[in-house]
Amino acid sequence: MNKPIKKWRAKVHNGKLVLPSTKFFRENLKHFEGKEVELIIQRYRKTRTLKQNAYYWGAIIPILAEHFGYEDDEMHEALKWLFLKKRIAPIPTVISTTKLNTAQFTDYIERIKRWASINYKIVLPNPEDIFLEMSEEIARQIRQ
């Protein structure tokens, strides 16, 4: 039997929880029969967007990696240790950027930009500037 899904998205309508598939939900509940469970209701937030990820890996990471002499993956890991520590003691861990929602990922990037600017005088471009530059480049290529 498949591993039960423990996270569900649903909507609240007229004070009732509306699931996309009650049949599938009930099938998964069978895995917990007779067990105490915990239900946490919180607002759903989308994980980081493809645009956010493209900006992070296409601008933030390569610019900082070049400045500090790191490979892109090394720079990514260093930034996570600086800004996404999950637990300080006894053994620190970091949060994966894949787990961040759009607001958290935006905050992460903004903290990196402030840190780079204040501590190293590195001005990282805004996403709008990057995508505008890319659009102009694509338009130039099309005209040729």
Secondary structure, DSSP 8 states (H G I E B T S, - for coil): ----------EEETTEEE-S-HHHHHHHHGGGTTS-----------B--HHHHHHIIIIIHHHHHHHHT--HHHHHHHHHHHH-EEE-SSS-EE--GGG-BHHHHHHHHHHHHHHHHHHH------HHHHHHHHHHHHHHHHH-
